[in-house]
Amino acid sequence: MSKPKAPSRRRSQEAFKEASTHFPGGVNSPVRSWRSVGMNEEGPFFVARAKGSELVDLDGKRYVDFVGSWGPMILGHGHAKVVQALRKQAQRGVSYGCPTDLESRLARRVKRVLPSIEKLRFVSSGSEAVMHALRLARGFTKREKILKFEGCYHGASDAVLVKAGSGAATFGVPDSAGVPESVAQHTLTVPYNDLAAAREAIASAKGNLASVILEPVVGNSGVLPPEPGFLEGLAKAAKEAGALLIFDEVMTGFRVGPSSAQGLFGIKPDLTTLGKILGGGLPCAAYGGRADVMDSVAPLGPVYQAGTLSGNPLAMAAGIATLDELKDKACYERLEKLSVQVVASIAQAAKDAGWSEKICINRVGSMFTVFFCKGPVRNFAEAKAADGAAFGRFFRGMLARGVYLPPSPFEAAFVNLAFRPKDLKRIARAARETFAEI
Ligand SMILES: *Cc1c(COP(=O)(O)O)cnc(C)c1O
């Protein structure tokens, strides 16, 4: 199998054509359009079904799936226990708008591994969790400003769709049309892994800083690990300034270890946001943390938050089944081993084809990114300096050989527990052939 025959993509292309008449860009979330890998004409494959490590597209082609619904599918697709839990719950009703004990059962499982969370609220998406966590931080501290880091993604709400210009701390400039300057100006942004810049920004807020929010391991610039001392230094600086530290663990939660990034690095944030794996692939997210802070949320306190589908029984059931599977610590050891093997095989393929000086692979647990530059890649500016066209060729080469990587150079690839030895072989062979070709 040297040069793979271009597979028929007829059905996917027809589906994309119709979808484009219904949805802007043919999709319901922008990265799904594959524009950033040079495939905006062709469009993405459309998925017919998925099982274990694989996706099957409408044209019947199979792919080893490194996207896993952008993180949630750590157990693989269609895990028997999750499916069983969903079936059982669906027969009892899918939504009541009343409390159920499923919510407490999932909460107990969250708190068991994340002791920083004393109380929490379930919501339906990571964006929603972050939006409410920030409102809560503002309401609790009675302050206005927040500090975030360039290249950290915290969902699509106004306050966090802001990044800085280069250099020192600057007042926010909106990153999206439709975000008022008057909102963005309260968001300070500095480069990730730059503690000095963060300290300066905190000082510049002059006692009006409600929160410091970050991805404790960045996944949304591609994977960027925190440098030694960065998280500790930030926690200390936030505390001294009286600002709440929010770890956005929507991606890293239950991904980089059972106790997530906060356990891995031994830091206790004031608030945490969770999503993705928490709902096992169903719409589910949460924010939580210190009980004194959480008690400011309505109906106990003055900070309003509500949701018709919050704590949805199906989502709770899938979350409970997923976290129960992950209770076995051996899961994370197995995931680590699989991830080491996968990344080693990609690195070896690059080396054999003379690419090793031109790429840099960042990995934390089962999250990794292949950056097409020499490295190290420590922040968003360095991630952006990588060769995007080369990444696009890599993506397309792997895709043609049945391996689906995230369709953007600024995303994390995920290894999941359903990867089998034959998937690893397929990945290694695809990488060898792709690096030799591009
Ligand atoms: C995915 C993600 C979000 C947004 O979650 P949605 O469920 O897509 O709204 C927020 N923060 C981080 C770190 C994420 O990775």
The ligand as a Gaussian input file, in Angstrom:
#p B3LYP/6-31G(d) Opt

LIG

0 1
 C      -13.826000      22.334000      24.607000
 C      -13.415000      23.340000      25.592000
 C      -14.302000      24.326000      26.061000
 C      -15.689000      24.513000      25.484000
 O      -16.494000      23.425000      25.714000
 P      -17.818000      23.229000      24.783000
 O      -18.489000      22.044000      25.367000
 O      -17.300000      23.020000      23.397000
 O      -18.607000      24.473000      24.885000
 C      -13.877000      25.161000      27.059000
 N      -12.648000      25.052000      27.572000
 C      -11.766000      24.133000      27.145000
 C      -10.422000      24.054000      27.773000
 C      -12.115000      23.262000      26.128000
 O      -11.214000      22.379000      25.669000

